Amino acid sequence: MKTNKTLLLIAGPTASGKTDVSIALAKRYNTCVISTDSRQFYKEMKIGTAVPSDEDLKQVKHYFIGHLSVHDYYNIYKFETDALSVLNECFQTKDTVIACGGSGLYIDALCYGVDDFPDPDPHLRKELTEHIRNNRIDVLLQQLSELDPAYYEIVDKNNPHRILRAVEVCLQTGKTYSSQRKQNQKERQFTVKKYCLDVAREILYQRINRRTDQMIAQGLIEEAKALYPLRYLNALNTVGYKEIFEYLEGKSTLEESIANIKTHTRRYAKRQITWFKRDTTYQWISPEEAIENI
């Protein structure tokens, strides 16, 4: 049985204005914000992941912003448990809580739950990760095609860590990854109202370009330099950092790296939009309408 508690989810592509909308709504409802942006979890990655400003964080209580180090092991299963714990705590005093972010898998974990896969075996994870470090993603893809042809057909072949996880689960359990993706929704005791911010593509791309320039001005290059020795960590396989790492390695000029950040961010935004459009439970709404009417 559902309670009278409500989770208002504000999703959308990168640079669509989710932070401003979520803070405005949190103020209106006198409540807090749970971040579902998996890269904003890491305290060392403030500039490159566009975390809310210190001023924004002072206005409204946020959870899952900078609560981890890039060295910490964390996964979607832990997030589901942690986020539900925080949500239940917030619901003790609030009837409405805001969730905000653009990481589709983490949004689904909070709203629907995730399948129960085994924790990674550290030795196997290390062995498989070596393929990614040495640019041998083709080896992992070959393994996946043999272990689970069905998942091989649908997996994002540009996402090495998703490929790695599928191979890992197959090897650990002796079963195909696809057969274990039950995708059964877990019952939630609260109501979820899902909104996706709808911004005209041209305007969104302008915002992406402008924000990239702002990140450079704020010190993204210096932040990336400090993280360069850790560039093989999963958390740093992120648009904005990867391109600056290429500049630091002499593989591109600074101007080329900045242009690549803008291009790759636009492509990422397109993938996010595609992901959210698959879920018909979203109500698409402009940022201005969201602030005014939700």
ZAMARGU-4260 file (C-alpha; in steps of 0.2 Angstrom, whole numbers, plus 5000, padded with zeros to 4 digits):
<rodrens>
0) 5000/5000/5000 | 5007/5017/4995 | 5008/5031/5008 | 5004/5049/5004 | 5022/5053/5001
5) 5028/5059/4984 | 5045/5059/4975 | 5046/5073/4962 | 5059/5067/4949 | 5067/5081/4938
10) 5076/5072/4924 | 5083/5078/4908 | 5099/5080/4897 | 5114/5088/4903 | 5114/5107/4904
15) 5095/5108/4903 | 5093/5117/4919 | 5089/5103/4931 | 5098/5111/4946 | 5089/5127/4945
20) 5072/5119/4943 | 5075/5107/4958 | 5081/5120/4969 | 5066/5131/4965 | 5054/5116/4969
25) 5063/5112/4985 | 5061/5129/4991 | 5042/5129/4987 | 5039/5112/4995 | 5051/5116/5010
30) 5061/5100/5006 | 5077/5092/5001 | 5085/5086/4985 | 5092/5068/4981 | 5105/5069/4967
35) 5103/5055/4954 | 5119/5061/4944 | 5132/5047/4947 | 5147/5058/4942 | 5142/5072/4955
40) 5145/5059/4969 | 5164/5062/4968 | 5171/5076/4978 | 5186/5078/4967 | 5176/5081/4952
45) 5167/5097/4956 | 5170/5108/4941 | 5169/5095/4927 | 5153/5088/4933 | 5144/5105/4936
50) 5139/5101/4954 | 5128/5114/4961 | 5137/5129/4968 | 5141/5132/4986 | 5128/5145/4986
55) 5115/5133/4979 | 5120/5119/4992 | 5117/5132/5006 | 5100/5136/5000 | 5093/5118/5000
60) 5099/5102/5008 | 5106/5090/4995 | 5111/5072/4996 | 5123/5062/4986 | 5134/5077/4981
65) 5152/5075/4984 | 5149/5061/4997 | 5162/5049/4989 | 5180/5049/4983 | 5185/5043/4966
70) 5195/5030/4976 | 5179/5023/4984 | 5170/5008/4977 | 5152/5011/4974 | 5139/5004/4963
75) 5121/5006/4958 | 5115/4993/4971 | 5123/5002/4985 | 5115/5018/4978 | 5098/5010/4978
80) 5100/5005/4996 | 5107/5022/5002 | 5095/5033/4992 | 5080/5023/4999 | 5087/5025/5017
85) 5089/5044/5014 | 5072/5045/5006 | 5063/5036/5020 | 5072/5048/5033 | 5066/5063/5023
90) 5049/5057/5022 | 5048/5057/5041 | 5046/5076/5041 | 5042/5079/5022 | 5027/5074/5011
95) 5037/5078/4996 | 5055/5075/4991 | 5064/5081/4975 | 5076/5069/4965 | 5086/5077/4952
100) 5099/5071/4939 | 5102/5064/4922 | 5109/5046/4925 | 5096/5035/4919 | 5101/5019/4927
105) 5102/5028/4944 | 5085/5036/4942 | 5078/5019/4938 | 5086/5011/4953 | 5078/5024/4964
110) 5061/5023/4956 | 5060/5004/4951 | 5074/4995/4959 | 5088/4985/4951 | 5091/4967/4948
115) 5101/4957/4961 | 5118/4953/4953 | 5132/4947/4963 | 5145/4959/4970 | 5161/4960/4958
120) 5175/4948/4962 | 5190/4960/4965 | 5202/4948/4956 | 5191/4946/4941 | 5187/4964/4940
125) 5205/4969/4940 | 5209/4956/4926 | 5194/4963/4915 | 5199/4981/4919 | 5216/4978/4911
130) 5208/4976/4894 | 5200/4993/4896 | 5216/5001/4902 | 5225/4994/4887 | 5212/4999/4874
135) 5207/4981/4871 | 5188/4983/4872 | 5187/4971/4857 | 5193/4957/4868 | 5178/4960/4880
140) 5166/4962/4866 | 5172/4945/4859 | 5170/4937/4876 | 5152/4944/4878 | 5147/4939/4860
145) 5152/4921/4865 | 5145/4921/4883 | 5129/4931/4880 | 5125/4934/4861 | 5108/4941/4865
150) 5115/4955/4876 | 5129/4958/4864 | 5116/4963/4851 | 5109/4977/4862 | 5123/4983/4873
155) 5130/5000/4870 | 5147/4995/4862 | 5154/5013/4866 | 5151/5009/4885 | 5166/4998/4890
160) 5161/4997/4909 | 5143/4991/4904 | 5152/4978/4893 | 5164/4973/4907 | 5150/4971/4920
165) 5140/4960/4908 | 5155/4949/4905 | 5159/4949/4924 | 5142/4943/4928 | 5142/4929/4915
170) 5159/4923/4921 | 5154/4924/4940 | 5137/4916/4939 | 5139/4904/4924 | 5123/4911/4917
175) 5120/4924/4903 | 5118/4942/4909 | 5102/4944/4899 | 5093/4930/4907 | 5097/4938/4924
180) 5090/4955/4919 | 5073/4952/4926 | 5068/4970/4925 | 5054/4967/4938 | 5049/4983/4946
185) 5050/4983/4965 | 5036/4990/4975 | 5038/5007/4982 | 5028/5014/4996 | 5028/5032/4989
190) 5021/5039/4973 | 5034/5045/4959 | 5030/5059/4948 | 5042/5060/4934 | 5046/5075/4924
195) 5059/5077/4910 | 5065/5095/4905 | 5061/5099/4887 | 5073/5111/4879 | 5075/5115/4861
200) 5090/5106/4853 | 5098/5122/4847 | 5096/5131/4864 | 5102/5115/4873 | 5118/5115/4862
205) 5121/5133/4865 | 5120/5130/4884 | 5132/5115/4883 | 5145/5126/4873 | 5143/5140/4885
210) 5144/5129/4901 | 5160/5121/4894 | 5168/5138/4892 | 5163/5142/4910 | 5171/5126/4916
215) 5187/5130/4908 | 5187/5148/4916 | 5183/5140/4933 | 5198/5129/4932 | 5193/5112/4924
220) 5211/5110/4916 | 5219/5112/4934 | 5206/5100/4941 | 5210/5087/4927 | 5229/5089/4930
225) 5227/5085/4948 | 5216/5069/4943 | 5228/5064/4929 | 5237/5051/4939 | 5220/5043/4943
230) 5214/5043/4925 | 5211/5024/4924 | 5198/5024/4938 | 5180/5021/4932 | 5174/5038/4939
235) 5186/5047/4927 | 5179/5039/4912 | 5169/5055/4910 | 5166/5068/4896 | 5176/5083/4901
240) 5190/5074/4909 | 5195/5062/4895 | 5197/5076/4883 | 5208/5086/4894 | 5218/5070/4898
245) 5222/5069/4879 | 5228/5087/4879 | 5239/5083/4894 | 5246/5068/4885 | 5250/5078/4869
250) 5237/5069/4859 | 5227/5085/4855 | 5229/5104/4857 | 5219/5113/4871 | 5208/5120/4858
255) 5204/5103/4850 | 5201/5096/4867 | 5189/5110/4872 | 5180/5107/4855 | 5179/5089/4858
260) 5171/5091/4875 | 5157/5101/4867 | 5155/5088/4854 | 5155/5074/4865 | 5143/5082/4878
265) 5131/5086/4864 | 5131/5067/4859 | 5129/5062/4877 | 5114/5074/4879 | 5106/5065/4863
270) 5109/5048/4871 | 5101/5054/4887 | 5086/5061/4878 | 5084/5044/4869 | 5084/5035/4885
275) 5071/5046/4893 | 5060/5045/4878 | 5059/5026/4880 | 5050/5028/4897 | 5032/5034/4893
280) 5029/5039/4912 | 5039/5055/4910 | 5029/5071/4907 | 5040/5082/4896 | 5040/5100/4902
285) 5050/5116/4899 | 5061/5122/4913 | 5050/5138/4915 | 5034/5128/4915 | 5042/5116/4928
290) 5046/5130/4940 | 5029/5138/4938 | 5017/5123/4938 | 5024/5107/4946
</rodrens>
